[in-house]
Amino acid sequence: MLSSRNRPKIELSKTKIEWIWDIIGYSIYLGSILFLIYKWNEIPDKVPAHFNALGEVDRWGSKMELLILPVIGAFVAVLMQVIEKFPETHNHPARLNEENAEQFYLLSRKMINSSKNICLLIFSLIVFESISLALGWGNGFGVWLLPVILLSVLIPIIVGIIRQRKIR
């Protein structure tokens, strides 16, 4: 058993799946920002600013509020990118040792990577949803919005925990 101070620092290259997640997450995030910029002059002054559990708009706000999600997305992405780089600082089980440290670090980093990119996808989805509803393009995701968000966040964590239990 290693204390958090004595954990080895191991240089691990990004895996192919981490690169794929980053390409998808950052591309869609940047695409949502470009879409917001492109449609800015068409967006009415009042836009959906909050959704209830059924995916219905329960507060309308200024179109300037559409800038909040990309800013939060950038903050989350930078913070999680930094956390990703230091897997030895993550919370690991007491059974972490010199032999299994690389497995734990890689799994933990993959969980952070997928969670980061899923957050970017969710922020992008909400920006697109808000713009679409403001422009009258449809009814939105409705009741599916909250379950999709919850499942997309929880599934990588649950899968990671299950995989972590298999590490000896």
C-alpha positions as CSV (number, residue, x, y, z in Angstrom):
1,M,0.0,0.0,0.0
2,L,1.3,3.4,-1.0
3,S,0.5,6.7,0.8
4,S,-0.6,9.5,-1.5
5,R,2.8,11.2,-1.0
6,N,4.8,8.1,-2.1
7,R,2.9,7.2,-5.2
8,P,5.1,6.8,-8.3
9,K,4.9,9.4,-11.1
10,I,4.4,7.4,-14.3
11,E,4.5,9.0,-17.7
12,L,1.6,7.5,-19.7
13,S,0.9,8.3,-23.3
14,K,-2.6,9.2,-24.2
15,T,-4.5,6.3,-25.6
16,K,-6.3,6.2,-28.9
17,I,-9.7,6.3,-27.2
18,E,-8.6,9.4,-25.2
19,W,-7.6,11.1,-28.4
20,I,-10.9,10.2,-30.0
21,W,-12.8,11.5,-27.0
22,D,-10.8,14.8,-27.1
23,I,-11.4,15.2,-30.8
24,I,-15.1,14.6,-30.5
25,G,-15.6,16.7,-27.3
26,Y,-13.5,19.7,-28.4
27,S,-14.8,19.7,-32.0
28,I,-18.5,19.7,-30.9
29,Y,-17.8,22.3,-28.2
30,L,-16.0,24.6,-30.7
31,G,-18.7,23.9,-33.2
32,S,-21.4,25.0,-30.7
33,I,-19.4,28.3,-30.1
34,L,-19.1,28.9,-33.9
35,F,-22.8,28.1,-34.3
36,L,-23.6,30.6,-31.5
37,I,-21.5,33.3,-33.2
38,Y,-23.0,32.5,-36.6
39,K,-26.6,32.8,-35.4
40,W,-26.0,35.6,-32.8
41,N,-27.8,38.3,-34.9
42,E,-30.8,36.1,-35.5
43,I,-31.3,35.0,-31.9
44,P,-34.1,37.0,-30.2
45,D,-33.4,39.0,-27.1
46,K,-35.2,36.4,-24.9
47,V,-33.9,32.8,-24.9
48,P,-34.5,29.7,-22.8
49,A,-32.3,30.2,-19.7
50,H,-33.4,27.2,-17.6
51,F,-35.1,23.9,-18.1
52,N,-37.1,21.9,-15.5
53,A,-36.8,18.1,-15.0
54,L,-39.3,17.5,-17.9
55,G,-37.0,19.5,-20.3
56,E,-39.5,22.4,-20.4
57,V,-38.3,25.9,-20.4
58,D,-39.1,27.4,-17.0
59,R,-37.2,30.6,-17.3
60,W,-36.4,32.9,-20.2
61,G,-33.4,35.2,-20.1
62,S,-31.3,37.6,-22.1
63,K,-29.4,36.1,-25.1
64,M,-26.2,37.2,-23.3
65,E,-26.9,34.2,-20.9
66,L,-26.1,31.9,-23.8
67,L,-22.4,32.9,-23.2
68,I,-22.4,31.4,-19.8
69,L,-22.3,27.8,-20.9
70,P,-19.3,28.1,-23.2
71,V,-17.5,30.0,-20.5
72,I,-18.3,27.3,-17.9
73,G,-17.4,24.6,-20.5
74,A,-13.9,26.2,-21.0
75,F,-13.3,26.4,-17.3
76,V,-14.3,22.7,-16.8
77,A,-12.2,21.6,-19.8
78,V,-9.1,23.4,-18.6
79,L,-9.5,22.2,-15.0
80,M,-10.2,18.6,-16.0
81,Q,-7.3,18.7,-18.5
82,V,-5.0,19.6,-15.7
83,I,-6.4,17.0,-13.4
84,E,-6.0,14.4,-16.2
85,K,-2.3,15.1,-16.3
86,F,-1.7,14.1,-12.7
87,P,-3.3,10.7,-12.2
88,E,-1.1,10.0,-9.2
89,T,-3.0,12.7,-7.3
90,H,-6.4,11.1,-8.0
91,N,-8.3,9.2,-5.2
92,H,-7.3,5.6,-5.5
93,P,-8.1,2.5,-3.4
94,A,-5.8,1.4,-0.6
95,R,-4.8,-1.6,-2.7
96,L,-2.8,0.7,-5.1
97,N,0.8,-0.5,-5.2
98,E,3.9,-0.4,-7.4
99,E,2.7,-3.3,-9.6
100,N,-0.8,-2.0,-10.3
101,A,-0.2,1.8,-10.2
102,E,-0.1,2.1,-14.0
103,Q,-3.4,0.3,-14.4
104,F,-5.1,2.5,-11.8
105,Y,-3.6,5.7,-13.2
106,L,-4.7,4.9,-16.8
107,L,-8.2,3.9,-15.8
108,S,-8.6,7.0,-13.6
109,R,-7.3,9.3,-16.4
110,K,-9.6,7.7,-18.9
111,M,-12.6,8.3,-16.6
112,I,-11.6,12.0,-16.2
113,N,-11.1,12.3,-20.0
114,S,-14.4,10.9,-20.9
115,S,-16.2,12.9,-18.2
116,K,-14.6,16.1,-19.4
117,N,-15.6,15.5,-23.0
118,I,-19.1,14.4,-22.0
119,C,-19.4,17.7,-20.1
120,L,-18.4,19.6,-23.2
121,L,-21.0,17.7,-25.2
122,I,-23.7,18.4,-22.7
123,F,-22.9,22.1,-22.6
124,S,-22.9,22.1,-26.4
125,L,-26.2,20.3,-26.5
126,I,-27.8,22.8,-24.1
127,V,-26.5,25.8,-26.2
128,F,-27.9,24.2,-29.3
129,E,-31.2,23.4,-27.6
130,S,-31.5,27.0,-26.3
131,I,-30.8,28.5,-29.7
132,S,-33.1,26.1,-31.5
133,L,-36.0,26.9,-29.1
134,A,-35.3,30.6,-29.3
135,L,-35.4,30.5,-33.1
136,G,-38.6,28.4,-33.0
137,W,-37.0,25.4,-34.7
138,G,-38.9,22.8,-32.7
139,N,-40.0,21.6,-29.3
140,G,-36.5,20.5,-28.1
141,F,-35.6,17.3,-26.4
142,G,-38.4,17.6,-23.8
143,V,-38.5,14.8,-21.2
144,W,-35.4,13.1,-22.6
145,L,-33.0,16.0,-21.8
146,L,-32.5,15.1,-18.1
147,P,-32.2,11.3,-18.5
148,V,-29.7,11.7,-21.4
149,I,-27.6,14.1,-19.3
150,L,-27.7,11.9,-16.2
151,L,-26.9,8.7,-18.0
152,S,-24.2,10.2,-20.1
153,V,-22.4,11.5,-16.9
154,L,-23.0,8.4,-14.8
155,I,-22.3,5.6,-17.2
156,P,-18.5,6.3,-17.6
157,I,-18.2,6.6,-13.8
158,I,-20.0,3.3,-13.2
159,V,-18.0,1.5,-15.9
160,G,-14.8,2.9,-14.4
161,I,-15.7,1.7,-10.9
162,I,-16.5,-1.8,-12.2
163,R,-13.2,-1.9,-14.1
164,Q,-11.3,-0.6,-11.1
165,R,-12.6,-3.5,-9.0
166,K,-11.0,-5.9,-11.4
167,I,-7.5,-4.5,-10.8
168,R,-5.5,-6.5,-8.3
